[in-house]
Amino acid sequence: MNEIICPKCKKTFKVDEAGFADIFKQVRDHQFEEELENRLAIAEKEKDSAVKFEEANIKSSSQEEIANKDKQLSELKVKSDTVLAEKLAQKGSGNC
């Protein structure tokens, strides 16, 4: 027989092995559930942080790519305008 002291009333009572095992299991299960909930909450926060981090990386990468494409487009437009101006100049000088 095991003696257990009640944490509220401080009375001592005796419990046989089966009762003690049952109380121990209840306490262990309760602690396990609390720890499991805590770890799940932490995992959820880490997942959310990872998703936000990746979203930011993708957004940044996309913005860089758009900036590069805009630069290429501007360069091609300048080149096209230059070629067109040269062709117009050649046509204009050929008519005289």
Biopython code that builds the backbone (N, CA, C, O; Angstrom):
import numpy as np
from Bio.PDB.StructureBuilder import StructureBuilder

atoms = [
    (1, "MET", "N", (0.838, -1.189, 0.000)),
    (1, "MET", "CA", (0.000, 0.000, 0.000)),
    (1, "MET", "C", (0.879, 1.249, 0.000)),
    (1, "MET", "O", (1.899, 1.330, 0.685)),
    (2, "ASN", "N", (0.445, 2.192, -0.782)),
    (2, "ASN", "CA", (1.146, 3.467, -0.880)),
    (2, "ASN", "C", (0.322, 4.543, -0.171)),
    (2, "ASN", "O", (-0.909, 4.536, -0.195)),
    (3, "GLU", "N", (1.046, 5.462, 0.455)),
    (3, "GLU", "CA", (0.374, 6.579, 1.108)),
    (3, "GLU", "C", (0.504, 7.809, 0.223)),
    (3, "GLU", "O", (1.583, 8.117, -0.284)),
    (4, "ILE", "N", (-0.592, 8.493, 0.050)),
    (4, "ILE", "CA", (-0.617, 9.706, -0.754)),
    (4, "ILE", "C", (-1.169, 10.826, 0.104)),
    (4, "ILE", "O", (-2.127, 10.638, 0.855)),
    (5, "ILE", "N", (-0.543, 12.012, -0.018)),
    (5, "ILE", "CA", (-1.005, 13.186, 0.723)),
    (5, "ILE", "C", (-1.776, 14.069, -0.254)),
    (5, "ILE", "O", (-1.265, 14.427, -1.315)),
    (6, "CYS", "N", (-2.983, 14.409, 0.107)),
    (6, "CYS", "CA", (-3.817, 15.272, -0.728)),
    (6, "CYS", "C", (-3.209, 16.674, -0.744)),
    (6, "CYS", "O", (-2.937, 17.234, 0.318)),
    (7, "PRO", "N", (-2.992, 17.250, -1.927)),
    (7, "PRO", "CA", (-2.378, 18.573, -1.987)),
    (7, "PRO", "C", (-3.298, 19.690, -1.486)),
    (7, "PRO", "O", (-2.819, 20.767, -1.132)),
    (8, "LYS", "N", (-4.612, 19.447, -1.453)),
    (8, "LYS", "CA", (-5.539, 20.482, -1.005)),
    (8, "LYS", "C", (-5.763, 20.441, 0.497)),
    (8, "LYS", "O", (-5.594, 21.441, 1.195)),
    (9, "CYS", "N", (-6.148, 19.266, 0.982)),
    (9, "CYS", "CA", (-6.500, 19.190, 2.405)),
    (9, "CYS", "C", (-5.366, 18.657, 3.274)),
    (9, "CYS", "O", (-5.480, 18.673, 4.500)),
    (10, "LYS", "N", (-4.293, 18.194, 2.681)),
    (10, "LYS", "CA", (-3.103, 17.679, 3.362)),
    (10, "LYS", "C", (-3.373, 16.408, 4.163)),
    (10, "LYS", "O", (-2.576, 16.051, 5.031)),
    (11, "LYS", "N", (-4.476, 15.720, 3.892)),
    (11, "LYS", "CA", (-4.767, 14.450, 4.566)),
    (11, "LYS", "C", (-4.024, 13.325, 3.856)),
    (11, "LYS", "O", (-3.825, 13.359, 2.641)),
    (12, "THR", "N", (-3.629, 12.355, 4.616)),
    (12, "THR", "CA", (-2.946, 11.198, 4.069)),
    (12, "THR", "C", (-3.970, 10.082, 3.887)),
    (12, "THR", "O", (-4.809, 9.840, 4.754)),
    (13, "PHE", "N", (-3.883, 9.413, 2.749)),
    (13, "PHE", "CA", (-4.749, 8.250, 2.550)),
    (13, "PHE", "C", (-3.945, 7.166, 1.856)),
    (13, "PHE", "O", (-2.949, 7.435, 1.185)),
    (14, "LYS", "N", (-4.397, 5.944, 2.033)),
    (14, "LYS", "CA", (-3.676, 4.798, 1.490)),
    (14, "LYS", "C", (-4.357, 4.333, 0.207)),
    (14, "LYS", "O", (-5.580, 4.348, 0.070)),
    (15, "VAL", "N", (-3.507, 3.923, -0.717)),
    (15, "VAL", "CA", (-4.001, 3.451, -1.998)),
    (15, "VAL", "C", (-3.274, 2.145, -2.320)),
    (15, "VAL", "O", (-2.061, 2.036, -2.141)),
    (16, "ASP", "N", (-4.041, 1.149, -2.801)),
    (16, "ASP", "CA", (-3.381, -0.103, -3.191)),
    (16, "ASP", "C", (-2.614, 0.102, -4.502)),
    (16, "ASP", "O", (-2.696, 1.171, -5.107)),
    (17, "GLU", "N", (-1.880, -0.905, -4.937)),
    (17, "GLU", "CA", (-1.037, -0.792, -6.133)),
    (17, "GLU", "C", (-1.845, -0.441, -7.380)),
    (17, "GLU", "O", (-1.395, 0.371, -8.188)),
    (18, "ALA", "N", (-3.010, -1.025, -7.551)),
    (18, "ALA", "CA", (-3.839, -0.761, -8.735)),
    (18, "ALA", "C", (-4.326, 0.691, -8.726)),
    (18, "ALA", "O", (-4.296, 1.363, -9.757)),
    (19, "GLY", "N", (-4.769, 1.170, -7.571)),
    (19, "GLY", "CA", (-5.222, 2.556, -7.448)),
    (19, "GLY", "C", (-4.086, 3.528, -7.677)),
    (19, "GLY", "O", (-4.255, 4.552, -8.338)),
    (20, "PHE", "N", (-2.918, 3.200, -7.124)),
    (20, "PHE", "CA", (-1.751, 4.060, -7.307)),
    (20, "PHE", "C", (-1.365, 4.115, -8.794)),
    (20, "PHE", "O", (-1.065, 5.185, -9.322)),
    (21, "ALA", "N", (-1.377, 2.966, -9.453)),
    (21, "ALA", "CA", (-1.044, 2.914, -10.877)),
    (21, "ALA", "C", (-2.041, 3.729, -11.690)),
    (21, "ALA", "O", (-1.664, 4.399, -12.651)),
    (22, "ASP", "N", (-3.318, 3.671, -11.304)),
    (22, "ASP", "CA", (-4.340, 4.430, -12.009)),
    (22, "ASP", "C", (-4.128, 5.934, -11.837)),
    (22, "ASP", "O", (-4.228, 6.687, -12.806)),
    (23, "ILE", "N", (-3.838, 6.374, -10.623)),
    (23, "ILE", "CA", (-3.576, 7.798, -10.373)),
    (23, "ILE", "C", (-2.329, 8.247, -11.137)),
    (23, "ILE", "O", (-2.310, 9.312, -11.753)),
    (24, "PHE", "N", (-1.298, 7.417, -11.084)),
    (24, "PHE", "CA", (-0.057, 7.747, -11.791)),
    (24, "PHE", "C", (-0.311, 7.876, -13.291)),
    (24, "PHE", "O", (0.207, 8.794, -13.927)),
    (25, "LYS", "N", (-1.091, 6.979, -13.856)),
    (25, "LYS", "CA", (-1.426, 7.010, -15.282)),
    (25, "LYS", "C", (-2.189, 8.291, -15.624)),
    (25, "LYS", "O", (-1.933, 8.910, -16.657)),
    (26, "GLN", "N", (-3.120, 8.686, -14.761)),
    (26, "GLN", "CA", (-3.893, 9.906, -15.020)),
    (26, "GLN", "C", (-2.977, 11.130, -15.060)),
    (26, "GLN", "O", (-3.095, 11.982, -15.941)),
    (27, "VAL", "N", (-2.068, 11.200, -14.097)),
    (27, "VAL", "CA", (-1.137, 12.331, -14.035)),
    (27, "VAL", "C", (-0.223, 12.318, -15.260)),
    (27, "VAL", "O", (-0.009, 13.348, -15.899)),
    (28, "ARG", "N", (0.312, 11.142, -15.576)),
    (28, "ARG", "CA", (1.216, 11.022, -16.725)),
    (28, "ARG", "C", (0.492, 11.380, -18.025)),
    (28, "ARG", "O", (1.044, 12.096, -18.861)),
    (29, "ASP", "N", (-0.733, 10.890, -18.200)),
    (29, "ASP", "CA", (-1.508, 11.198, -19.402)),
    (29, "ASP", "C", (-1.802, 12.695, -19.510)),
    (29, "ASP", "O", (-1.742, 13.272, -20.596)),
    (30, "HIS", "N", (-2.119, 13.314, -18.379)),
    (30, "HIS", "CA", (-2.404, 14.750, -18.374)),
    (30, "HIS", "C", (-1.157, 15.539, -18.779)),
    (30, "HIS", "O", (-1.237, 16.466, -19.586)),
    (31, "GLN", "N", (-0.015, 15.169, -18.219)),
    (31, "GLN", "CA", (1.231, 15.857, -18.555)),
    (31, "GLN", "C", (1.586, 15.636, -20.025)),
    (31, "GLN", "O", (2.060, 16.546, -20.706)),
    (32, "PHE", "N", (1.349, 14.420, -20.499)),
    (32, "PHE", "CA", (1.635, 14.106, -21.896)),
    (32, "PHE", "C", (0.768, 14.965, -22.819)),
    (32, "PHE", "O", (1.266, 15.507, -23.805)),
    (33, "GLU", "N", (-0.503, 15.090, -22.511)),
    (33, "GLU", "CA", (-1.411, 15.898, -23.325)),
    (33, "GLU", "C", (-0.973, 17.364, -23.342)),
    (33, "GLU", "O", (-0.979, 17.998, -24.397)),
    (34, "GLU", "N", (-0.596, 17.903, -22.184)),
    (34, "GLU", "CA", (-0.134, 19.296, -22.126)),
    (34, "GLU", "C", (1.118, 19.493, -22.982)),
    (34, "GLU", "O", (1.215, 20.456, -23.742)),
    (35, "GLU", "N", (2.074, 18.570, -22.849)),
    (35, "GLU", "CA", (3.317, 18.670, -23.606)),
    (35, "GLU", "C", (3.036, 18.540, -25.105)),
    (35, "GLU", "O", (3.630, 19.254, -25.913)),
    (36, "LEU", "N", (2.153, 17.651, -25.467)),
    (36, "LEU", "CA", (1.792, 17.470, -26.871)),
    (36, "LEU", "C", (1.153, 18.744, -27.440)),
    (36, "LEU", "O", (1.489, 19.164, -28.547)),
    (37, "GLU", "N", (0.248, 19.346, -26.697)),
    (37, "GLU", "CA", (-0.380, 20.596, -27.143)),
    (37, "GLU", "C", (0.646, 21.708, -27.299)),
    (37, "GLU", "O", (0.600, 22.469, -28.265)),
    (38, "ASN", "N", (1.582, 21.803, -26.338)),
    (38, "ASN", "CA", (2.632, 22.824, -26.424)),
    (38, "ASN", "C", (3.498, 22.624, -27.661)),
    (38, "ASN", "O", (3.798, 23.579, -28.376)),
    (39, "ARG", "N", (3.896, 21.386, -27.910)),
    (39, "ARG", "CA", (4.756, 21.109, -29.060)),
    (39, "ARG", "C", (4.018, 21.340, -30.372)),
    (39, "ARG", "O", (4.606, 21.824, -31.340)),
    (40, "LEU", "N", (2.743, 20.999, -30.408)),
    (40, "LEU", "CA", (1.956, 21.265, -31.618)),
    (40, "LEU", "C", (1.832, 22.765, -31.871)),
    (40, "LEU", "O", (1.909, 23.213, -33.016)),
    (41, "ALA", "N", (1.642, 23.536, -30.812)),
    (41, "ALA", "CA", (1.546, 24.991, -30.963)),
    (41, "ALA", "C", (2.875, 25.561, -31.469)),
    (41, "ALA", "O", (2.883, 26.430, -32.341)),
    (42, "ILE", "N", (3.982, 25.082, -30.933)),
    (42, "ILE", "CA", (5.305, 25.534, -31.372)),
    (42, "ILE", "C", (5.535, 25.155, -32.834)),
    (42, "ILE", "O", (6.039, 25.961, -33.617)),
    (43, "ALA", "N", (5.167, 23.933, -33.198)),
    (43, "ALA", "CA", (5.339, 23.480, -34.582)),
    (43, "ALA", "C", (4.496, 24.323, -35.529)),
    (43, "ALA", "O", (4.942, 24.648, -36.630)),
    (44, "GLU", "N", (3.291, 24.677, -35.119)),
    (44, "GLU", "CA", (2.415, 25.512, -35.950)),
    (44, "GLU", "C", (3.027, 26.896, -36.152)),
    (44, "GLU", "O", (2.990, 27.440, -37.256)),
    (45, "LYS", "N", (3.592, 27.466, -35.081)),
    (45, "LYS", "CA", (4.230, 28.786, -35.188)),
    (45, "LYS", "C", (5.445, 28.718, -36.106)),
    (45, "LYS", "O", (5.665, 29.616, -36.918)),
    (46, "GLU", "N", (6.237, 27.645, -35.975)),
    (46, "GLU", "CA", (7.415, 27.494, -36.829)),
    (46, "GLU", "C", (7.006, 27.338, -38.291)),
    (46, "GLU", "O", (7.651, 27.887, -39.184)),
    (47, "LYS", "N", (5.931, 26.586, -38.528)),
    (47, "LYS", "CA", (5.441, 26.401, -39.894)),
    (47, "LYS", "C", (4.992, 27.744, -40.478)),
    (47, "LYS", "O", (5.316, 28.068, -41.621)),
    (48, "ASP", "N", (4.242, 28.524, -39.686)),
    (48, "ASP", "CA", (3.776, 29.831, -40.149)),
    (48, "ASP", "C", (4.959, 30.756, -40.462)),
    (48, "ASP", "O", (4.952, 31.476, -41.460)),
    (49, "SER", "N", (5.963, 30.720, -39.599)),
    (49, "SER", "CA", (7.156, 31.551, -39.834)),
    (49, "SER", "C", (7.868, 31.123, -41.111)),
    (49, "SER", "O", (8.301, 31.970, -41.893)),
    (50, "ALA", "N", (7.991, 29.822, -41.327)),
    (50, "ALA", "CA", (8.661, 29.315, -42.525)),
    (50, "ALA", "C", (7.888, 29.707, -43.777)),
    (50, "ALA", "O", (8.487, 30.081, -44.785)),
    (51, "VAL", "N", (6.573, 29.626, -43.718)),
    (51, "VAL", "CA", (5.751, 30.001, -44.871)),
    (51, "VAL", "C", (5.907, 31.488, -45.169)),
    (51, "VAL", "O", (6.072, 31.873, -46.326)),
    (52, "LYS", "N", (5.856, 32.324, -44.137)),
    (52, "LYS", "CA", (6.017, 33.766, -44.334)),
    (52, "LYS", "C", (7.405, 34.092, -44.892)),
    (52, "LYS", "O", (7.541, 34.958, -45.757)),
    (53, "PHE", "N", (8.426, 33.402, -44.402)),
    (53, "PHE", "CA", (9.784, 33.614, -44.885)),
    (53, "PHE", "C", (9.887, 33.264, -46.366)),
    (53, "PHE", "O", (10.467, 34.020, -47.146)),
    (54, "GLU", "N", (9.334, 32.135, -46.751)),
    (54, "GLU", "CA", (9.377, 31.716, -48.151)),
    (54, "GLU", "C", (8.561, 32.655, -49.038)),
    (54, "GLU", "O", (8.965, 32.956, -50.161)),
    (55, "GLU", "N", (7.424, 33.115, -48.542)),
    (55, "GLU", "CA", (6.630, 34.084, -49.309)),
    (55, "GLU", "C", (7.432, 35.356, -49.557)),
    (55, "GLU", "O", (7.410, 35.909, -50.656)),
    (56, "ALA", "N", (8.138, 35.812, -48.533)),
    (56, "ALA", "CA", (8.957, 37.015, -48.677)),
    (56, "ALA", "C", (10.081, 36.779, -49.679)),
    (56, "ALA", "O", (10.381, 37.654, -50.491)),
    (57, "ASN", "N", (10.704, 35.601, -49.628)),
    (57, "ASN", "CA", (11.765, 35.278, -50.584)),
    (57, "ASN", "C", (11.236, 35.253, -52.010)),
    (57, "ASN", "O", (11.866, 35.781, -52.926)),
    (58, "ILE", "N", (10.081, 34.638, -52.190)),
    (58, "ILE", "CA", (9.491, 34.552, -53.526)),
    (58, "ILE", "C", (9.131, 35.943, -54.036)),
    (58, "ILE", "O", (9.368, 36.260, -55.202)),
    (59, "LYS", "N", (8.563, 36.764, -53.171)),
    (59, "LYS", "CA", (8.188, 38.124, -53.566)),
    (59, "LYS", "C", (9.430, 38.921, -53.966)),
    (59, "LYS", "O", (9.435, 39.608, -54.987)),
    (60, "SER", "N", (10.471, 38.823, -53.161)),
    (60, "SER", "CA", (11.712, 39.535, -53.447)),
    (60, "SER", "C", (12.312, 39.051, -54.768)),
    (60, "SER", "O", (12.743, 39.853, -55.596)),
    (61, "SER", "N", (12.332, 37.753, -54.947)),
    (61, "SER", "CA", (12.867, 37.168, -56.172)),
    (61, "SER", "C", (12.058, 37.618, -57.379)),
    (61, "SER", "O", (12.625, 37.946, -58.421)),
    (62, "SER", "N", (10.756, 37.635, -57.246)),
    (62, "SER", "CA", (9.881, 38.079, -58.346)),
    (62, "SER", "C", (10.125, 39.545, -58.670)),
    (62, "SER", "O", (10.171, 39.918, -59.842)),
    (63, "GLN", "N", (10.280, 40.375, -57.657)),
    (63, "GLN", "CA", (10.525, 41.797, -57.887)),
    (63, "GLN", "C", (11.857, 42.012, -58.598)),
    (63, "GLN", "O", (11.961, 42.867, -59.478)),
    (64, "GLU", "N", (12.874, 41.241, -58.221)),
    (64, "GLU", "CA", (14.165, 41.342, -58.894)),
    (64, "GLU", "C", (14.033, 40.937, -60.364)),
    (64, "GLU", "O", (14.585, 41.586, -61.253)),
    (65, "GLU", "N", (13.298, 39.860, -60.599)),
    (65, "GLU", "CA", (13.111, 39.374, -61.961)),
    (65, "GLU", "C", (12.348, 40.405, -62.806)),
    (65, "GLU", "O", (12.687, 40.637, -63.966)),
    (66, "ILE", "N", (11.333, 41.010, -62.221)),
    (66, "ILE", "CA", (10.570, 42.042, -62.932)),
    (66, "ILE", "C", (11.470, 43.239, -63.244)),
    (66, "ILE", "O", (11.413, 43.791, -64.343)),
    (67, "ALA", "N", (12.293, 43.637, -62.285)),
    (67, "ALA", "CA", (13.206, 44.762, -62.511)),
    (67, "ALA", "C", (14.177, 44.439, -63.647)),
    (67, "ALA", "O", (14.456, 45.290, -64.491)),
    (68, "ASN", "N", (14.689, 43.206, -63.664)),
    (68, "ASN", "CA", (15.607, 42.811, -64.744)),
    (68, "ASN", "C", (14.900, 42.817, -66.093)),
    (68, "ASN", "O", (15.468, 43.271, -67.086)),
    (69, "LYS", "N", (13.695, 42.330, -66.140)),
    (69, "LYS", "CA", (12.935, 42.308, -67.398)),
    (69, "LYS", "C", (12.619, 43.731, -67.859)),
    (69, "LYS", "O", (12.681, 44.020, -69.053)),
    (70, "ASP", "N", (12.283, 44.617, -66.924)),
    (70, "ASP", "CA", (12.037, 46.024, -67.273)),
    (70, "ASP", "C", (13.293, 46.666, -67.858)),
    (70, "ASP", "O", (13.218, 47.432, -68.819)),
    (71, "LYS", "N", (14.442, 46.348, -67.272)),
    (71, "LYS", "CA", (15.709, 46.891, -67.757)),
    (71, "LYS", "C", (15.982, 46.379, -69.177)),
    (71, "LYS", "O", (16.372, 47.142, -70.060)),
    (72, "GLN", "N", (15.769, 45.070, -69.380)),
    (72, "GLN", "CA", (15.974, 44.496, -70.717)),
    (72, "GLN", "C", (15.028, 45.135, -71.728)),
    (72, "GLN", "O", (15.428, 45.442, -72.852)),
    (73, "LEU", "N", (13.796, 45.330, -71.334)),
    (73, "LEU", "CA", (12.802, 45.943, -72.216)),
    (73, "LEU", "C", (13.218, 47.365, -72.590)),
    (73, "LEU", "O", (13.115, 47.763, -73.750)),
    (74, "SER", "N", (13.685, 48.121, -71.609)),
    (74, "SER", "CA", (14.144, 49.495, -71.886)),
    (74, "SER", "C", (15.322, 49.490, -72.842)),
    (74, "SER", "O", (15.378, 50.303, -73.765)),
    (75, "GLU", "N", (16.270, 48.573, -72.627)),
    (75, "GLU", "CA", (17.439, 48.484, -73.509)),
    (75, "GLU", "C", (17.014, 48.124, -74.934)),
    (75, "GLU", "O", (17.525, 48.692, -75.899)),
    (76, "LEU", "N", (16.082, 47.183, -75.064)),
    (76, "LEU", "CA", (15.609, 46.797, -76.392)),
    (76, "LEU", "C", (14.862, 47.939, -77.075)),
    (76, "LEU", "O", (14.962, 48.123, -78.288)),
    (77, "LYS", "N", (14.116, 48.700, -76.283)),
    (77, "LYS", "CA", (13.379, 49.839, -76.849)),
    (77, "LYS", "C", (14.358, 50.887, -77.365)),
    (77, "LYS", "O", (14.171, 51.427, -78.455)),
    (78, "VAL", "N", (15.398, 51.177, -76.593)),
    (78, "VAL", "CA", (16.406, 52.150, -77.017)),
    (78, "VAL", "C", (17.091, 51.648, -78.286)),
    (78, "VAL", "O", (17.301, 52.413, -79.227)),
    (79, "LYS", "N", (17.437, 50.370, -78.308)),
    (79, "LYS", "CA", (18.102, 49.794, -79.481)),
    (79, "LYS", "C", (17.180, 49.865, -80.703)),
    (79, "LYS", "O", (17.616, 50.213, -81.800)),
    (80, "SER", "N", (15.904, 49.532, -80.500)),
    (80, "SER", "CA", (14.924, 49.577, -81.585)),
    (80, "SER", "C", (14.770, 51.003, -82.101)),
    (80, "SER", "O", (14.731, 51.225, -83.311)),
    (81, "ASP", "N", (14.684, 51.969, -81.189)),
    (81, "ASP", "CA", (14.554, 53.377, -81.587)),
    (81, "ASP", "C", (15.787, 53.828, -82.370)),
    (81, "ASP", "O", (15.676, 54.577, -83.340)),
    (82, "THR", "N", (16.946, 53.371, -81.946)),
    (82, "THR", "CA", (18.193, 53.735, -82.624)),
    (82, "THR", "C", (18.211, 53.163, -84.039)),
    (82, "THR", "O", (18.549, 53.860, -84.996)),
    (83, "VAL", "N", (17.845, 51.890, -84.163)),
    (83, "VAL", "CA", (17.822, 51.249, -85.481)),
    (83, "VAL", "C", (16.805, 51.948, -86.378)),
    (83, "VAL", "O", (17.083, 52.196, -87.551)),
    (84, "LEU", "N", (15.631, 52.269, -85.838)),
    (84, "LEU", "CA", (14.604, 52.956, -86.621)),
    (84, "LEU", "C", (15.081, 54.338, -87.066)),
    (84, "LEU", "O", (14.846, 54.741, -88.205)),
    (85, "ALA", "N", (15.742, 55.054, -86.181)),
    (85, "ALA", "CA", (16.263, 56.382, -86.521)),
    (85, "ALA", "C", (17.310, 56.281, -87.615)),
    (85, "ALA", "O", (17.348, 57.120, -88.515)),
    (86, "GLU", "N", (18.168, 55.257, -87.549)),
    (86, "GLU", "CA", (19.192, 55.063, -88.579)),
    (86, "GLU", "C", (18.546, 54.761, -89.931)),
    (86, "GLU", "O", (18.969, 55.296, -90.956)),
    (87, "LYS", "N", (17.537, 53.915, -89.934)),
    (87, "LYS", "CA", (16.852, 53.575, -91.191)),
    (87, "LYS", "C", (16.152, 54.802, -91.777)),
    (87, "LYS", "O", (16.179, 55.024, -92.988)),
    (88, "LEU", "N", (15.530, 55.588, -90.911)),
    (88, "LEU", "CA", (14.877, 56.805, -91.387)),
    (88, "LEU", "C", (15.902, 57.789, -91.935)),
    (88, "LEU", "O", (15.642, 58.475, -92.924)),
    (89, "ALA", "N", (17.059, 57.859, -91.298)),
    (89, "ALA", "CA", (18.122, 58.759, -91.759)),
    (89, "ALA", "C", (18.633, 58.310, -93.121)),
    (89, "ALA", "O", (18.922, 59.135, -93.988)),
    (90, "GLN", "N", (18.743, 56.987, -93.304)),
    (90, "GLN", "CA", (19.222, 56.470, -94.571)),
    (90, "GLN", "C", (18.193, 56.741, -95.679)),
    (90, "GLN", "O", (18.564, 57.099, -96.796)),
    (91, "LYS", "N", (16.933, 56.573, -95.374)),
    (91, "LYS", "CA", (15.891, 56.846, -96.366)),
    (91, "LYS", "C", (15.859, 58.322, -96.729)),
    (91, "LYS", "O", (15.688, 58.690, -97.892)),
    (92, "GLY", "N", (16.026, 59.158, -95.716)),
    (92, "GLY", "CA", (16.004, 60.599, -95.943)),
    (92, "GLY", "C", (17.178, 61.054, -96.788)),
    (92, "GLY", "O", (17.010, 61.941, -97.625)),
    (93, "SER", "N", (18.351, 60.489, -96.606)),
    (93, "SER", "CA", (19.526, 60.909, -97.359)),
    (93, "SER", "C", (19.496, 60.315, -98.763)),
    (93, "SER", "O", (20.160, 60.845, -99.653)),
    (94, "GLY", "N", (18.769, 59.260, -98.991)),
    (94, "GLY", "CA", (18.679, 58.643, -100.310)),
    (94, "GLY", "C", (17.757, 59.414, -101.243)),
    (94, "GLY", "O", (17.904, 59.293, -102.459)),
    (95, "ASN", "N", (16.818, 60.196, -100.735)),
    (95, "ASN", "CA", (15.877, 60.959, -101.567)),
    (95, "ASN", "C", (16.507, 62.209, -102.143)),
    (95, "ASN", "O", (15.997, 62.711, -103.144)),
    (96, "CYS", "N", (17.549, 62.734, -101.600)),
    (96, "CYS", "CA", (18.130, 63.999, -102.071)),
    (96, "CYS", "C", (18.861, 63.875, -103.328)),
    (96, "CYS", "O", (19.396, 64.863, -103.831)),
]
sb = StructureBuilder()
sb.init_structure("model")
sb.init_model(0)
sb.init_chain("A")
sb.init_seg("    ")
for serial, (resi, resn, name, xyz) in enumerate(atoms, 1):
    if name == "N":
        sb.init_residue(resn, " ", resi, " ")
    sb.init_atom(name, np.array(xyz, "f"), 0.0, 1.0, " ", f" {name:<3s}", serial, name[0])
structure = sb.get_structure()
